[in-house]
Amino acid sequence: EFESTFDNDTNKEGDDDEDALPTLPDPNDAKQRMLKVVTHLENSFRAIRGSEPTPELFEVIPVSAYDSTMPLSSLCQVVISTPTRVLLNCFDPSTAPAVRDAVRD
């Protein structure tokens, strides 16, 4: 998300609009935004491990439980038993249908 700020005020000296330059973003703000993007990318790369699934792949799945939406990792434990089998152990068994539907969708 990048917002550019342009100086829309007319030049008080009567010069042409071609001389008006856009205002550059604050360097510290740009640095913070870039670091946020890099951090998100690093977190995405942690979930990739060759051809094997990792529990981190399931953390971002939203589950509708307890009248709200929450991440899967707050409702159950994810265990990768084999590269083709994932076990989800729900902390509260009553949330199992919601977890099943969220993973299936």
C-alpha positions as CSV (number, residue, x, y, z in Angstrom):
1,E,0.0,0.0,0.0
2,F,1.7,3.1,-1.2
3,E,0.3,6.6,-1.0
4,S,1.8,9.4,-3.0
5,T,1.4,13.0,-1.9
6,F,1.4,15.7,-4.5
7,D,1.6,19.4,-3.9
8,N,-1.6,20.6,-5.5
9,D,-1.2,24.3,-4.4
10,T,-0.6,26.7,-7.2
11,N,2.8,28.2,-7.4
12,K,2.6,31.6,-5.8
13,E,5.2,33.1,-8.2
14,G,3.1,32.4,-11.2
15,D,5.4,29.8,-12.7
16,D,4.1,27.0,-14.9
17,D,2.7,23.8,-13.2
18,E,5.6,21.9,-14.8
19,D,8.0,23.3,-12.1
20,A,5.8,21.9,-9.3
21,L,7.5,18.7,-8.0
22,P,5.6,16.0,-6.1
23,T,6.4,15.7,-2.4
24,L,8.5,12.6,-1.6
25,P,7.5,10.2,1.1
26,D,9.3,10.4,4.4
27,P,12.4,8.1,4.3
28,N,11.7,6.7,7.7
29,D,8.1,5.8,6.8
30,A,9.2,4.2,3.5
31,K,11.8,2.2,5.4
32,Q,9.2,1.0,8.0
33,R,6.9,-0.1,5.2
34,M,9.7,-1.9,3.3
35,L,10.7,-3.7,6.5
36,K,7.1,-4.8,7.1
37,V,7.0,-6.3,3.5
38,V,10.3,-8.1,4.1
39,T,9.1,-9.5,7.4
40,H,5.9,-10.8,5.8
41,L,7.8,-12.4,3.0
42,E,10.2,-14.1,5.5
43,N,7.2,-15.5,7.4
44,S,5.8,-16.8,4.1
45,F,9.1,-18.5,3.2
46,R,9.2,-20.2,6.6
47,A,6.1,-22.2,5.7
48,I,7.8,-23.7,2.6
49,R,9.9,-26.8,3.1
50,G,10.4,-28.5,-0.2
51,S,7.6,-31.0,-0.9
52,E,6.6,-31.4,2.8
53,P,3.8,-29.5,4.4
54,T,4.5,-27.6,7.6
55,P,2.2,-26.6,10.5
56,E,2.8,-23.0,9.6
57,L,0.8,-23.5,6.4
58,F,-2.3,-24.0,8.5
59,E,-1.8,-21.0,10.9
60,V,-3.5,-18.5,8.5
61,I,-6.7,-20.5,8.0
62,P,-9.6,-18.6,9.6
63,V,-12.1,-20.6,11.6
64,S,-15.6,-19.5,12.6
65,A,-15.9,-20.6,16.3
66,Y,-17.2,-19.0,19.5
67,D,-19.2,-16.4,17.5
68,S,-16.0,-14.9,16.0
69,T,-13.3,-15.7,13.5
70,M,-9.9,-16.9,14.8
71,P,-6.8,-18.5,13.4
72,L,-6.7,-22.3,13.3
73,S,-3.6,-22.4,15.6
74,S,-5.6,-21.0,18.5
75,L,-8.2,-23.8,18.3
76,C,-6.1,-26.9,17.6
77,Q,-2.6,-28.4,17.4
78,V,-1.3,-29.2,13.9
79,V,0.8,-32.3,13.6
80,I,2.3,-33.4,10.3
81,S,2.5,-37.2,10.6
82,T,3.5,-38.0,7.0
83,P,3.9,-35.7,3.9
84,T,0.4,-36.7,2.9
85,R,-1.3,-36.8,6.3
86,V,-2.0,-34.0,8.8
87,L,-3.5,-34.5,12.2
88,L,-5.5,-31.7,13.8
89,N,-6.0,-32.1,17.6
90,C,-8.7,-29.7,18.7
91,F,-8.3,-28.2,22.2
92,D,-12.1,-28.1,22.5
93,P,-13.9,-31.1,20.8
94,S,-17.0,-28.9,20.1
95,T,-14.9,-26.9,17.6
96,A,-14.0,-29.9,15.5
97,P,-16.8,-29.4,12.9
98,A,-15.9,-25.7,12.4
99,V,-12.2,-26.7,12.1
100,R,-13.0,-29.4,9.6
101,D,-15.1,-27.1,7.5
102,A,-12.5,-24.3,7.5
103,V,-9.7,-26.7,6.4
104,R,-11.9,-28.3,3.8
105,D,-12.9,-24.9,2.3
